[in-house]
Amino acid sequence: MTVLLERPAPALAPAPAPVAVAGRDVFVDALRLFGMALVILQHWSMPVLSFADGRIVTGNALAAPGVFAVTWISQVMPLVFFAGGAANAIGLRARGGAYLEAGPVWLAQRLRRLAWPVLALGAVWVPLPHALLALGLPEQPVEVGARLTGQLLWFLAAYLIAVALSPVLLRAHERYGARVPAVLAAGAVAVDLLRFGTGLEWLGYLNVACVWLAVHQIGFLYADGRITRPLLLVAGGYGAALLLVAAGPYPGSMIGLPGAPVSNMAPPTLALLAVGIGQIGLALLLRPLIVRARWLRPALGWAGPRIMTAYLWHMPALVAVAGVVVVGLGVSTPEPGGAAWAALWPLWLGLLGLVLWPLLRGLARFERPPAVPYGPLGWPGALAAAALVGAGLLTLTVAGFAPGLAPVAGMLAIGAGLLLTVPRL
């Protein structure tokens, strides 16, 4: 997801030309920072927790009536995939026009950048639940925390699909342009019709490709400067989402909620794609303000090398604080939205920040994979590496780090995939 520019991106009317600072696209980097920061803020703010009889009970503050509208802004994963699409187009083009020929080495480098930080997470979390249980901590809260820590890896597994397909998708983009995301959006329509028409929920997971690749492909359009009317994206995206929620089987919330019969997120739906298109348009409307904000440059310079670490470790920070406050001290979350909740929310965020800060300082180094002389690597080896890393991430998404063989198998697969990216000397 690193956004490196060899040249400024094309102008995007009516906004001014992109501003490149130290070889980076300020707008795309800002989207990455905003996206990850909002993901962390949302994850830290929405838990409703209580502990009794050896069990922790979890709820979601965003399940309150009317609060669903917040998720139309706070569910920013479509923006993150959009920014990733722009970054991948720029990175591949920096290698020349032979995307398929340059793709294997580029993919190997991206795999190492994405998966290397996960090794540190696994090194801690594979043995940690066993150690906590040996110390006598209640089994159910330990298992809940271990599973939640692994579930966040869904994003890397889904994004890896986009990365692996980027050379082919970029070639398709240069030949067919906006028709590619249009076809992917049509695929999302067909998947949802089949899913809701047949009642076969597993069909919805085909939209992991259709929805996320559609917004990723729109990032290619941004890299070409071909999105000239962002207001149409805002009106069309959010307008379509309103119609889908009002008339269809889609819930209003863009995140999964406890007890809801349908989730717009897992698997992603056409409604989430519509909201994502609206978000992209809104971000592009704000782009002139973003690229002129001087305070962004030092913030991006500091946050860039730490974003992945913050994403991977913000849930362990939540698990640690909840373990002490909720399980250890027996303090339950106040009623969401009430005066007590509002008063204690800054303190809660402060505690979580204090726990995350030393993790950032100590573990951000894993965002820099060991430098190796990338030699010739063909597509079979690169795709095998991507498949192993993807399988490992998917295993951890499903099973988390709960005690058992699954997390060990998942980490071994990720390690084996990374080994395949190292050239044989």
Secondary structure as a PSIPRED ss2 file (coil, helix, strand):
# PSIPRED VFORMAT (PSIPRED V4.0)

   1 M C   1.000  0.000  0.000
   2 T C   1.000  0.000  0.000
   3 V C   1.000  0.000  0.000
   4 L C   1.000  0.000  0.000
   5 L C   1.000  0.000  0.000
   6 E C   1.000  0.000  0.000
   7 R C   1.000  0.000  0.000
   8 P C   1.000  0.000  0.000
   9 A C   1.000  0.000  0.000
  10 P C   1.000  0.000  0.000
  11 A C   1.000  0.000  0.000
  12 L C   1.000  0.000  0.000
  13 A C   1.000  0.000  0.000
  14 P C   1.000  0.000  0.000
  15 A C   1.000  0.000  0.000
  16 P C   1.000  0.000  0.000
  17 A C   1.000  0.000  0.000
  18 P C   1.000  0.000  0.000
  19 V C   1.000  0.000  0.000
  20 A E   0.000  0.000  1.000
  21 V E   0.000  0.000  1.000
  22 A C   1.000  0.000  0.000
  23 G C   1.000  0.000  0.000
  24 R E   0.000  0.000  1.000
  25 D E   0.000  0.000  1.000
  26 V H   0.000  1.000  0.000
  27 F H   0.000  1.000  0.000
  28 V H   0.000  1.000  0.000
  29 D H   0.000  1.000  0.000
  30 A H   0.000  1.000  0.000
  31 L H   0.000  1.000  0.000
  32 R H   0.000  1.000  0.000
  33 L H   0.000  1.000  0.000
  34 F H   0.000  1.000  0.000
  35 G H   0.000  1.000  0.000
  36 M H   0.000  1.000  0.000
  37 A H   0.000  1.000  0.000
  38 L H   0.000  1.000  0.000
  39 V H   0.000  1.000  0.000
  40 I H   0.000  1.000  0.000
  41 L H   0.000  1.000  0.000
  42 Q H   0.000  1.000  0.000
  43 H H   0.000  1.000  0.000
  44 W H   0.000  1.000  0.000
  45 S H   0.000  1.000  0.000
  46 M C   1.000  0.000  0.000
  47 P E   0.000  0.000  1.000
  48 V E   0.000  0.000  1.000
  49 L E   0.000  0.000  1.000
  50 S E   0.000  0.000  1.000
  51 F E   0.000  0.000  1.000
  52 A E   0.000  0.000  1.000
  53 D C   1.000  0.000  0.000
  54 G C   1.000  0.000  0.000
  55 R E   0.000  0.000  1.000
  56 I E   0.000  0.000  1.000
  57 V E   0.000  0.000  1.000
  58 T E   0.000  0.000  1.000
  59 G E   0.000  0.000  1.000
  60 N E   0.000  0.000  1.000
  61 A H   0.000  1.000  0.000
  62 L H   0.000  1.000  0.000
  63 A H   0.000  1.000  0.000
  64 A C   1.000  0.000  0.000
  65 P C   1.000  0.000  0.000
  66 G C   1.000  0.000  0.000
  67 V H   0.000  1.000  0.000
  68 F H   0.000  1.000  0.000
  69 A H   0.000  1.000  0.000
  70 V H   0.000  1.000  0.000
  71 T H   0.000  1.000  0.000
  72 W H   0.000  1.000  0.000
  73 I H   0.000  1.000  0.000
  74 S H   0.000  1.000  0.000
  75 Q C   1.000  0.000  0.000
  76 V C   1.000  0.000  0.000
  77 M H   0.000  1.000  0.000
  78 P H   0.000  1.000  0.000
  79 L H   0.000  1.000  0.000
  80 V H   0.000  1.000  0.000
  81 F H   0.000  1.000  0.000
  82 F H   0.000  1.000  0.000
  83 A H   0.000  1.000  0.000
  84 G H   0.000  1.000  0.000
  85 G H   0.000  1.000  0.000
  86 A H   0.000  1.000  0.000
  87 A H   0.000  1.000  0.000
  88 N H   0.000  1.000  0.000
  89 A H   0.000  1.000  0.000
  90 I H   0.000  1.000  0.000
  91 G H   0.000  1.000  0.000
  92 L H   0.000  1.000  0.000
  93 R H   0.000  1.000  0.000
  94 A C   1.000  0.000  0.000
  95 R C   1.000  0.000  0.000
  96 G C   1.000  0.000  0.000
  97 G C   1.000  0.000  0.000
  98 A C   1.000  0.000  0.000
  99 Y H   0.000  1.000  0.000
 100 L H   0.000  1.000  0.000
 101 E H   0.000  1.000  0.000
 102 A H   0.000  1.000  0.000
 103 G H   0.000  1.000  0.000
 104 P H   0.000  1.000  0.000
 105 V H   0.000  1.000  0.000
 106 W H   0.000  1.000  0.000
 107 L H   0.000  1.000  0.000
 108 A H   0.000  1.000  0.000
 109 Q H   0.000  1.000  0.000
 110 R H   0.000  1.000  0.000
 111 L H   0.000  1.000  0.000
 112 R H   0.000  1.000  0.000
 113 R H   0.000  1.000  0.000
 114 L H   0.000  1.000  0.000
 115 A H   0.000  1.000  0.000
 116 W H   0.000  1.000  0.000
 117 P H   0.000  1.000  0.000
 118 V H   0.000  1.000  0.000
 119 L H   0.000  1.000  0.000
 120 A H   0.000  1.000  0.000
 121 L H   0.000  1.000  0.000
 122 G H   0.000  1.000  0.000
 123 A H   0.000  1.000  0.000
 124 V H   0.000  1.000  0.000
 125 W H   0.000  1.000  0.000
 126 V C   1.000  0.000  0.000
 127 P C   1.000  0.000  0.000
 128 L H   0.000  1.000  0.000
 129 P H   0.000  1.000  0.000
 130 H H   0.000  1.000  0.000
 131 A H   0.000  1.000  0.000
 132 L H   0.000  1.000  0.000
 133 L H   0.000  1.000  0.000
 134 A H   0.000  1.000  0.000
 135 L C   1.000  0.000  0.000
 136 G C   1.000  0.000  0.000
 137 L C   1.000  0.000  0.000
 138 P C   1.000  0.000  0.000
 139 E H   0.000  1.000  0.000
 140 Q H   0.000  1.000  0.000
 141 P H   0.000  1.000  0.000
 142 V H   0.000  1.000  0.000
 143 E H   0.000  1.000  0.000
 144 V H   0.000  1.000  0.000
 145 G H   0.000  1.000  0.000
 146 A H   0.000  1.000  0.000
 147 R H   0.000  1.000  0.000
 148 L H   0.000  1.000  0.000
 149 T H   0.000  1.000  0.000
 150 G H   0.000  1.000  0.000
 151 Q H   0.000  1.000  0.000
 152 L C   1.000  0.000  0.000
 153 L C   1.000  0.000  0.000
 154 W H   0.000  1.000  0.000
 155 F H   0.000  1.000  0.000
 156 L H   0.000  1.000  0.000
 157 A H   0.000  1.000  0.000
 158 A H   0.000  1.000  0.000
 159 Y H   0.000  1.000  0.000
 160 L H   0.000  1.000  0.000
 161 I H   0.000  1.000  0.000
 162 A H   0.000  1.000  0.000
 163 V H   0.000  1.000  0.000
 164 A H   0.000  1.000  0.000
 165 L H   0.000  1.000  0.000
 166 S H   0.000  1.000  0.000
 167 P H   0.000  1.000  0.000
 168 V H   0.000  1.000  0.000
 169 L H   0.000  1.000  0.000
 170 L H   0.000  1.000  0.000
 171 R H   0.000  1.000  0.000
 172 A H   0.000  1.000  0.000
 173 H H   0.000  1.000  0.000
 174 E H   0.000  1.000  0.000
 175 R H   0.000  1.000  0.000
 176 Y H   0.000  1.000  0.000
 177 G C   1.000  0.000  0.000
 178 A C   1.000  0.000  0.000
 179 R H   0.000  1.000  0.000
 180 V H   0.000  1.000  0.000
 181 P H   0.000  1.000  0.000
 182 A H   0.000  1.000  0.000
 183 V H   0.000  1.000  0.000
 184 L H   0.000  1.000  0.000
 185 A H   0.000  1.000  0.000
 186 A H   0.000  1.000  0.000
 187 G H   0.000  1.000  0.000
 188 A H   0.000  1.000  0.000
 189 V H   0.000  1.000  0.000
 190 A H   0.000  1.000  0.000
 191 V H   0.000  1.000  0.000
 192 D H   0.000  1.000  0.000
 193 L H   0.000  1.000  0.000
 194 L H   0.000  1.000  0.000
 195 R H   0.000  1.000  0.000
 196 F H   0.000  1.000  0.000
 197 G H   0.000  1.000  0.000
 198 T H   0.000  1.000  0.000
 199 G C   1.000  0.000  0.000
 200 L C   1.000  0.000  0.000
 201 E H   0.000  1.000  0.000
 202 W H   0.000  1.000  0.000
 203 L H   0.000  1.000  0.000
 204 G H   0.000  1.000  0.000
 205 Y H   0.000  1.000  0.000
 206 L H   0.000  1.000  0.000
 207 N H   0.000  1.000  0.000
 208 V H   0.000  1.000  0.000
 209 A H   0.000  1.000  0.000
 210 C H   0.000  1.000  0.000
 211 V H   0.000  1.000  0.000
 212 W H   0.000  1.000  0.000
 213 L H   0.000  1.000  0.000
 214 A H   0.000  1.000  0.000
 215 V H   0.000  1.000  0.000
 216 H H   0.000  1.000  0.000
 217 Q H   0.000  1.000  0.000
 218 I H   0.000  1.000  0.000
 219 G H   0.000  1.000  0.000
 220 F H   0.000  1.000  0.000
 221 L H   0.000  1.000  0.000
 222 Y H   0.000  1.000  0.000
 223 A H   0.000  1.000  0.000
 224 D C   1.000  0.000  0.000
 225 G C   1.000  0.000  0.000
 226 R C   1.000  0.000  0.000
 227 I C   1.000  0.000  0.000
 228 T C   1.000  0.000  0.000
 229 R C   1.000  0.000  0.000
 230 P H   0.000  1.000  0.000
 231 L H   0.000  1.000  0.000
 232 L H   0.000  1.000  0.000
 233 L H   0.000  1.000  0.000
 234 V H   0.000  1.000  0.000
 235 A H   0.000  1.000  0.000
 236 G H   0.000  1.000  0.000
 237 G H   0.000  1.000  0.000
 238 Y H   0.000  1.000  0.000
 239 G H   0.000  1.000  0.000
 240 A H   0.000  1.000  0.000
 241 A H   0.000  1.000  0.000
 242 L H   0.000  1.000  0.000
 243 L H   0.000  1.000  0.000
 244 L H   0.000  1.000  0.000
 245 V H   0.000  1.000  0.000
 246 A H   0.000  1.000  0.000
 247 A H   0.000  1.000  0.000
 248 G C   1.000  0.000  0.000
 249 P C   1.000  0.000  0.000
 250 Y C   1.000  0.000  0.000
 251 P C   1.000  0.000  0.000
 252 G C   1.000  0.000  0.000
 253 S C   1.000  0.000  0.000
 254 M C   1.000  0.000  0.000
 255 I C   1.000  0.000  0.000
 256 G C   1.000  0.000  0.000
 257 L C   1.000  0.000  0.000
 258 P C   1.000  0.000  0.000
 259 G C   1.000  0.000  0.000
 260 A C   1.000  0.000  0.000
 261 P C   1.000  0.000  0.000
 262 V C   1.000  0.000  0.000
 263 S C   1.000  0.000  0.000
 264 N C   1.000  0.000  0.000
 265 M E   0.000  0.000  1.000
 266 A C   1.000  0.000  0.000
 267 P C   1.000  0.000  0.000
 268 P E   0.000  0.000  1.000
 269 T C   1.000  0.000  0.000
 270 L H   0.000  1.000  0.000
 271 A H   0.000  1.000  0.000
 272 L H   0.000  1.000  0.000
 273 L H   0.000  1.000  0.000
 274 A H   0.000  1.000  0.000
 275 V H   0.000  1.000  0.000
 276 G H   0.000  1.000  0.000
 277 I H   0.000  1.000  0.000
 278 G H   0.000  1.000  0.000
 279 Q H   0.000  1.000  0.000
 280 I H   0.000  1.000  0.000
 281 G H   0.000  1.000  0.000
 282 L H   0.000  1.000  0.000
 283 A H   0.000  1.000  0.000
 284 L H   0.000  1.000  0.000
 285 L H   0.000  1.000  0.000
 286 L C   1.000  0.000  0.000
 287 R H   0.000  1.000  0.000
 288 P H   0.000  1.000  0.000
 289 L H   0.000  1.000  0.000
 290 I H   0.000  1.000  0.000
 291 V H   0.000  1.000  0.000
 292 R H   0.000  1.000  0.000
 293 A C   1.000  0.000  0.000
 294 R C   1.000  0.000  0.000
 295 W C   1.000  0.000  0.000
 296 L H   0.000  1.000  0.000
 297 R H   0.000  1.000  0.000
 298 P H   0.000  1.000  0.000
 299 A H   0.000  1.000  0.000
 300 L H   0.000  1.000  0.000
 301 G H   0.000  1.000  0.000
 302 W H   0.000  1.000  0.000
 303 A H   0.000  1.000  0.000
 304 G H   0.000  1.000  0.000
 305 P H   0.000  1.000  0.000
 306 R H   0.000  1.000  0.000
 307 I H   0.000  1.000  0.000
 308 M H   0.000  1.000  0.000
 309 T H   0.000  1.000  0.000
 310 A H   0.000  1.000  0.000
 311 Y H   0.000  1.000  0.000
 312 L H   0.000  1.000  0.000
 313 W H   0.000  1.000  0.000
 314 H H   0.000  1.000  0.000
 315 M H   0.000  1.000  0.000
 316 P H   0.000  1.000  0.000
 317 A H   0.000  1.000  0.000
 318 L H   0.000  1.000  0.000
 319 V H   0.000  1.000  0.000
 320 A H   0.000  1.000  0.000
 321 V H   0.000  1.000  0.000
 322 A H   0.000  1.000  0.000
 323 G H   0.000  1.000  0.000
 324 V H   0.000  1.000  0.000
 325 V H   0.000  1.000  0.000
 326 V H   0.000  1.000  0.000
 327 V H   0.000  1.000  0.000
 328 G H   0.000  1.000  0.000
 329 L C   1.000  0.000  0.000
 330 G C   1.000  0.000  0.000
 331 V C   1.000  0.000  0.000
 332 S C   1.000  0.000  0.000
 333 T C   1.000  0.000  0.000
 334 P C   1.000  0.000  0.000
 335 E C   1.000  0.000  0.000
 336 P C   1.000  0.000  0.000
 337 G C   1.000  0.000  0.000
 338 G C   1.000  0.000  0.000
 339 A H   0.000  1.000  0.000
 340 A H   0.000  1.000  0.000
 341 W H   0.000  1.000  0.000
 342 A H   0.000  1.000  0.000
 343 A H   0.000  1.000  0.000
 344 L H   0.000  1.000  0.000
 345 W H   0.000  1.000  0.000
 346 P H   0.000  1.000  0.000
 347 L H   0.000  1.000  0.000
 348 W H   0.000  1.000  0.000
 349 L H   0.000  1.000  0.000
 350 G H   0.000  1.000  0.000
 351 L H   0.000  1.000  0.000
 352 L H   0.000  1.000  0.000
 353 G H   0.000  1.000  0.000
 354 L H   0.000  1.000  0.000
 355 V H   0.000  1.000  0.000
 356 L H   0.000  1.000  0.000
 357 W H   0.000  1.000  0.000
 358 P H   0.000  1.000  0.000
 359 L H   0.000  1.000  0.000
 360 L H   0.000  1.000  0.000
 361 R H   0.000  1.000  0.000
 362 G H   0.000  1.000  0.000
 363 L H   0.000  1.000  0.000
 364 A H   0.000  1.000  0.000
 365 R H   0.000  1.000  0.000
 366 F H   0.000  1.000  0.000
 367 E H   0.000  1.000  0.000
 368 R C   1.000  0.000  0.000
 369 P C   1.000  0.000  0.000
 370 P C   1.000  0.000  0.000
 371 A C   1.000  0.000  0.000
 372 V C   1.000  0.000  0.000
 373 P C   1.000  0.000  0.000
 374 Y C   1.000  0.000  0.000
 375 G C   1.000  0.000  0.000
 376 P C   1.000  0.000  0.000
 377 L C   1.000  0.000  0.000
 378 G C   1.000  0.000  0.000
 379 W H   0.000  1.000  0.000
 380 P H   0.000  1.000  0.000
 381 G H   0.000  1.000  0.000
 382 A H   0.000  1.000  0.000
 383 L H   0.000  1.000  0.000
 384 A H   0.000  1.000  0.000
 385 A H   0.000  1.000  0.000
 386 A H   0.000  1.000  0.000
 387 A H   0.000  1.000  0.000
 388 L H   0.000  1.000  0.000
 389 V H   0.000  1.000  0.000
 390 G H   0.000  1.000  0.000
 391 A H   0.000  1.000  0.000
 392 G H   0.000  1.000  0.000
 393 L H   0.000  1.000  0.000
 394 L H   0.000  1.000  0.000
 395 T H   0.000  1.000  0.000
 396 L H   0.000  1.000  0.000
 397 T H   0.000  1.000  0.000
 398 V H   0.000  1.000  0.000
 399 A H   0.000  1.000  0.000
 400 G C   1.000  0.000  0.000
 401 F C   1.000  0.000  0.000
 402 A C   1.000  0.000  0.000
 403 P C   1.000  0.000  0.000
 404 G C   1.000  0.000  0.000
 405 L C   1.000  0.000  0.000
 406 A H   0.000  1.000  0.000
 407 P H   0.000  1.000  0.000
 408 V H   0.000  1.000  0.000
 409 A H   0.000  1.000  0.000
 410 G H   0.000  1.000  0.000
 411 M H   0.000  1.000  0.000
 412 L H   0.000  1.000  0.000
 413 A H   0.000  1.000  0.000
 414 I H   0.000  1.000  0.000
 415 G H   0.000  1.000  0.000
 416 A H   0.000  1.000  0.000
 417 G H   0.000  1.000  0.000
 418 L H   0.000  1.000  0.000
 419 L H   0.000  1.000  0.000
 420 L H   0.000  1.000  0.000
 421 T C   1.000  0.000  0.000
 422 V C   1.000  0.000  0.000
 423 P C   1.000  0.000  0.000
 424 R C   1.000  0.000  0.000
 425 L C   1.000  0.000  0.000
